[in-house]
């Protein structure tokens, strides 16, 4: 009798603790912890978390079948794991697994722009591979975190030979360590651009802000420091910097933000400042961009293309065809059209 009462009490305590842990792990936004460790990491690879939860539930189920004294406790924990798995699966379903990109816009349609973003992991893919991907995808804006000036110039040259002249901009915090460079290429058909002066800057890797000299959109290639126990303060500050940029009018932003849309909640009226996330808008936000060795559903969606409400998102996709090119990030391609 005493053993039974203790087992029931322990099961109740475990169930209560499991419920709290599951709720906070699934939606740390309830407590404003989406940018706090360790919860910020738990909402990044939601597909991976779903797989872990299912595996843990199976292990507890098997142990419960053969471990009779602990069956009640294991069932208490396992039931909340099942709730977590179901809730995560439903969330991923509604965020979407992507849809085919619309047809490539006709040449000369300056109201529609394709934006390609690819963290090249310090120039790992060859310039020819980057340029070929941009040409194949019809990109007029190419944001390249962790890409040096030399590689950007090579891509620019290849694009020009292919009949798509570009203007390139690079900011390097360190000319030796390639990951501390960010490059941005903009098609000359979009008009003349120049580097902006006086903007706040991201902390460890640079962000390139290019402003149009004839009324076009401000175009941003961003790179936010990866969050860790050491860099959490810098990570949050970097996201604040980008949120402020996205509060400006007529902005197109692309980059490795090292954050998911969950992490960015609360940083503006939209997904980030006034910027809308292309993947979320086109029901492809369940697909991860990092790392390439995991399936897209198991990875973390850290790479983004975003735009303010002057633009309508008309397509977005995560590109898997260059997983073997050397980078640990997958490229993201989005198509945006001037609203109205």
N, C-alpha and C positions, 0 to 999 in steps of 0.2 A: 504493500500500500504506500509506504513512504517513498519507495523508489519510483512508483508511478506518479506520485505528486511532484517529485523533483523533476522527473522527465517532462511533465506538462509545463512546469514553471520555466524550465530551461528552454523548451520549445517556444514558449511565449516570448521570452527575452530575445532569443535568436530571431524569431519572426519580426519582432519590432525593430531590432537593429538592422536586419536585412531590408526591411521596408524603407527605413530612413536612408540607408546607403544606396539602394536602388533608385529612389526618387532623386537624390542629389546627383548621383552619377549620370542619370538620364537627362536631367534638366537643371544644371547648377544655376541657370539664370534665375530660378526662383529665389535664390539667396544672393544674387549678384556675384556669384563665384566663377562665372564663365571665363574670367581672365585671372584666376587665382590658381596656384598649384595646390594639389595635383589635378583638380577638376578640369582645368583648361586642357589637359592632355587626354582626359577620358572621353571628351566629346569630339575629338579630332577624327580618329578612324572609327566611325560608328559601325561600319560594316565588319571591321575586325572585332570590335567589341561584341557585336551580335554573335559572331562565330565562337568567341571565347565563352560567352554566356551559355550557348547551346551545349558546348563541350562540357562545361562545368555542371550543367544540369544533368547531363547523361551520367557523369561520374557520380554525382550525389544520388541519382536514382539507383544505380547499380550498387553502391555502398549501402543504400537503404534496404535493398532486397536481401542483402547478405549480412547486414549488421543490425540485427533486430533491436538491441538496446538503444541505438541512436536513431532509429527509424523516424521517430517523431521530430527530432531536431533537424535531421537531414531533410525531411519533407518541408519543414518550415522555411529553411533557407532555399531549398530548391524551388518552391512555389514562387518566391519573389524573383528568382533568377528567370523563371519562365515568363513572369510578367514583364521583366526588363527586356527579354528577347522579343516578345510579341510587340511591345511598344516601340522598340527600336526598328523592327521590321516594318511596322506600319509607317513610322516616320520616314524611313528610307523610301518606301513606296510612294509616298506623297511628294517627297522632294524630287523624285524622278530619276530614271535611268537613262535619260537623254532621248533625243529625237534626231532624225536626219537633218543635216544642215540644208537650208534653202538653196536654190540655184545661185551660182556665182553671179553677182550683179554685173550688168552690162558695162562695158568700158565707157568711162566718161560720166557715170552716175555718181556725182560727188555727194549726193544725199545719203548714200549707203557706203559704209566703211567696214572692211573686215580687219579685225585686230588679232594678231598672233602674239602669244606670250610663251616664252620658253626659258626657264632657268637652265643654263647650259653647264652648270657645275664647273665653272672655271674653264670655259672654252673646250669642253670635252668633245662635242660634235664638231666636225670640220665645217669651216665657213660654207663650203659647197652644199653640205647637208642642210644647213640653216636656210640658205638662200633657196634651195630647191623646194623645201617645205613651204616657204613663204610664197614662191611662185605657184606651186601646185594649189595652194589654198586661196590664192587671190588676195593675200594680205597687203594692205596699204600702210598699216602701222605694225611695227615689230618691236616688242618690248623684250629685252634680253638681260635679265639679272645674271650676275656672275660672268659677264662677257666683256672682254677687254676692247680697248680702242682699235687695236690691230685687227682683231676678228671682225668688229663692226665695219671697219673700212673695207675688208675683203668681201664681206657680204654686200656692202653697198656697190662695190665694183662689179660683182657678179650680177646683181640685180640690174645695174645700168646696161650691161652687155645684153641682158635679156629683154631690154626695152622698158624697164620699170625704174626710172631714175629715183633715187632716194636721197634724203639728207640725213646724216647720222650725228648723234650726240652721245658723248660718253663722259661720265664722271667717275673718277677713280680715287678712292681713299688711300690706295696702296698699289703702286705700279708693279710690285713683285707678286703679291698674293692676289691671284686673279679673281677670287671670290669677292674681293672688295672693289669690283668695278661693275657698273651697270650701264648698258647701252640702249639707245632708242633710235630706231630708224623710222622716218616718216616719208611717204611718197611725196614727190615734188608736186604731183597733181593736186594735193591738198593745200597748196599754197606755202609761202615762206614761213619758217619757224626760227626761233632763237631761244637759247637757254634763258630761263627766268632767273631773276636776281632777287635775293632777299627772302626766299622761302625758308621756312624751318626745314631741317634735314633729318633723315633717319640716322640712327646712331652708329651702326657697325658697317653696314653696306649702304651705298648711296642710292638716292632716289633722283631720277632725272625728271625735271619739269620743263616742258617746252611750250612756249606761248606763241600763238599765231600773230603775225604782224598785219593781217588783213581780216580779222574778225572771225577766224576759225576757232575750233575748240582748243582748250588747254589739254595737252596730252602728257600723261605721266607714266613713266616706267618705274615701278616701285620695288623695293626689297627691304622687308622687315627682318630684323634679327630673329633667329630661332629662339623660342622660349626655353629656358632652363632655370635651375635653381639660382644660377648666377645672374642671368640676364632678364629676369621677369620684369623688373622695373623699366629697363630699356625697351623691352618688347611692348609693354603697355604704352610707353611714351611714343614709340614709332607709330603705333596704330592711331594714337591721338593726332599725330602730325598728318597722317593721311586723311583722317576724318575731317580735319580742318581744311585740307586742300579740296576735299569733296563737298565742302560747303560753298565753294566758289561756283559761279555759274558756268555752264557749258564745259564740263570736264569729262574726259575719257581717261580711265586709269586701268593699267594692267600690270601685273607683277606677281612675284612670290611674296605673299603677305604672311606666310607662316602662321596663318590663322584661318579658321573655318567661319562660316556665317554664324555659328553658335558663339564663337569667341567674340565676334564683332557686335553682338547684340548690345544695344544701349549706347552705341557710339554715334547715333544720329537718328534722323527721322526715317531714313531708309536703312539699307544694310550697312553702309559706312558713310557717315555724313549724309549727303543727299544722293549718294551713288547707289545704284541698283546693281545687284550681282547678276551677271548674264546667265550663269548656270542655274541659279534659283528661278529666274524669270522664265527660262525655257524648259523647266522640269528635268534638269540634268544634274542637280546639286548633290545627288547621292554618290556620284562618281569621284573617286580619289585621283589626285595627280601625283602623289608621292607615297611610297617609293615605287619605282617601276617594277620591282621584283614581286610586288603584290598585285593581284587582280584589281581592276579599277574599283570594284565594289568594296574591296577590303582596305583600300588606301585612304589617305587623308586628303580632302580637297583644299589644298593650301594655295594653289595658283588660281588667280581670278582675273577676269575682265569685267570692268564696271563702267557705268556711265551715269551722269546726272539725267534728270527728267527731260532735258532738251532732246534726248535720244530715246528711241524705242528699240529694245532688244528683239531682234528677229531670228536669231539662231545662235547656238553655242554647242561646242563639242570638245571632249577630251580626246586627243590624238594618241593612239597606241601604236601606230605603224613605225615609230622611230624609237621604240623601247630599247633597242640594241645600239643606239647611236652613241652611248657613253654617259649621258646625263642620268641622274637619279630622279629627275622630275619629268613628267609628261607635259607636252605643250598643250595649251588651251587656245582654241580659236572661237571667236565670236563675231557675229555680224550685227551691226547696229545701223539704224536708219533715223534720220532727223524726224522728230515727232511733228506731226501735222504737215 
